[in-house]
């Protein structure tokens, strides 16, 4: 059993990442809708919500060149990038205020720790990757047997994956994922694509290594 303090560290690690997603997309939306980043308030940010239409625009924007825009005559992507960069440099204190307010709401309303505990169990046997179906305990045993080869610090415990990466961390949007599945899924593959095709293949690799004598890959 892992300590409560360890689980809490995992929990508090996702708060700034969740905030970063909301901030980036809210600034993006403000740029393309209003054309400016003036007079943003804590209340504005508090009531901002990410929706599917906005996420689709955000994802399309990442595929555009700097001198392109989402629509004819719209604001160019390089202008959006410059506006956001300048805002972040100019509004360090406001960003800190937005984060502190967000953190309080995250803990008390958006994703209380009691909900996180239901997902990230203290028992490594019960922490199972959503995609390859292997537990922390199972992967730890493979590592002890010399059948896991990564030199990365990651890979020792389950990670928190967002089913939809451009949304915040919420109980409905997060699952456990081992380092290998989380790293491979990245922001490219949907949950369905990964669960149906890639996750089972990774599961098969782990099963093969568990059954076979130690043989390090070349």
N, C-alpha and C positions, 0 to 999 in steps of 0.2 A: 504494500500500500504506500502510495506517495503521500507526502505531507500536505496539509491544507495550505501551508504557505507556498508550496510549489505550485499548486493549482491556482492560487490567487495570482501568482506572477504571470502565469499563462493568460489569465483573464485580463489583467491590467495591461498586458502587452498589446491586446487588440484594440484598446480604446483609441490611442493616437492614430492607428491605421484606419480605423473607422471614421474618425474625424477628418483625416486627410482626404479620404474619398469624398465626403460630403462637401468639404471646402472647395476642392478642385472643381467639382461638377457645378457647385453653386456659382462660383466665379465664372466658369465657362458659360453657364446659362445667362448670367447677368450681361456678359459681353455681347452675346449674339442677340439678345432680346432688347436690352436698353442701350447697348453701345458704350457703356461706361461702368466704372466700378466706384462711383461716388456714393457717399452717405450710407454705406452698409452698416446696419446696426445688429446688436445681439438678437433683437426680436425678429428682424428679417431672417437671420440665419436659423433661428430656432424653428420658425414656421416653414422654412424651405423643405420641400420633399422631392426626392428623386423618383421620377416615373419612367416608364418604359420608352416613351417617345423621346424624352431627353437623353436617355442612355443610348438610344439608337443614333441620335445626332452626335453625341460625344464620341461614339465609336467610329462613325463615318469621318469625323473631323481628324482623327488620328491617321487616316489613310490619305489625307489631302496634302498637297505641297503647300509651302508657306504662302505663295501668292494666289492660292485658290480659296474659295469661300463655299459655304454649305449651299448657298443659293445665289442666283443671279443678282449681282449688285450688293450682295451681303458683305459683312466684314471679313477681311482676309484672315487666314489662320495665323500668319506671322504677326498680325496686329493683335489678335487675341493673346498670343503667347507673350508679347511685349507688355500688354496691359496687365496681365496677371503677374508677370515677373516684377513690374514696377510696384504693383499694389502690395505684394508680399514684402518687398524691401521697405516700403513706406509705412506699413501698418503692422509692425512687429507686436506692439502692445495690444492692438485690437485683436490680432490673431490669438494672442495668449488669452485674452478675455473670452473670445469665442470658444476656445478650447476648454477653459475652466467651466464655462456654462454647459458646454456639451458633455463634459465628463460627469457632471452632477446628474444630468438628465439620463445619460447612458446607464449609470449605476442604479438610479432610482426608478427608471421608467423603460428605456429602450431595451436594455439587456441586463437585468439584475444578476448578481453573482449566483443566486439560487437557481436561475435558469441555466447558467453556464455549467454548474456542477452536474446537472442532469446529462449534459453532453460530454463533458470531460471528467469521467469517473476517476476516483483516486486509485482504483484497482486496475493495473495494467492489463489484466486478463480481459477486462470489459471495455477497454479503449480499442476499438476496432476500426480500421480504415474503411471508409465508405465505399472505396473503389476496388481494392484488391482483397478486402475482407480478412486481412491479417491483423492480429492484435499487437500491441506494444510488447507484450510478453513473448509472443511467437518470434517477432523480429529480433528481440534481445537474445533469445536462445540461438538463433542463426548467427548472430554476431559473435557470441561466445564460442560457437563452433568454428569460427573462421570462415563462414560462408557468406558474409557481407563484406564488401571490399571498399566502400566509399571512405575517402580520407576527410570528408566534410564533417564539420562539427554537427551539422544537421543530420537527422536520421536516428537519433537516440530515443526520441519520443514522438508521439503523434503531434501533428500540426493542425491548425485551424484553417480550413478552406472555406471560401465563400462559394456557394453554388452559382451565384451571379456576381462576378467580381467587381462590377461597377456600382454595386449597391453597398449599403453599410452592413456592418456585422450585426445581425439580429438572430434570435433563436431559430427563426424559420429559414435563415439564409446561410447557416454554417453547419458544417459536418466535420468529422475528424478525417484526416488524410495522412498517410505516411509520407515521409519526405519524398520518396520516389514518385508516388502518384501526384502529390501536390506540385512537385517540380515539373513533371511532364505535362500535367493538365494546363498549368500556367493560366493565361487569360484567353487561350485559343480555343480549347475544346469545351463544349457544353457538358453539363452533367450527364445527359443521355448518351452522348457520343463516347464519353470516357467510361461510363458504367457498362455500356453494352459491348464495347470493343477493346479498349486499352486496359482497363482494370483487370478483366479476366486473364489477359495475357501475362500481366505482372504477377497475378496470383499463381499462375501456372509455373512461372520461373521460381518463385519461392518454394512451391511444393516440390519441384524437381531438385532444388538444392537441398531441401530438408531430407529427401530420400536418398540422395546419392552421396558417396564418399567425398571428402574434402578434395576439391579440385579448383584451384584458383584460375580465373579466366586470364587469358593472355592479352 
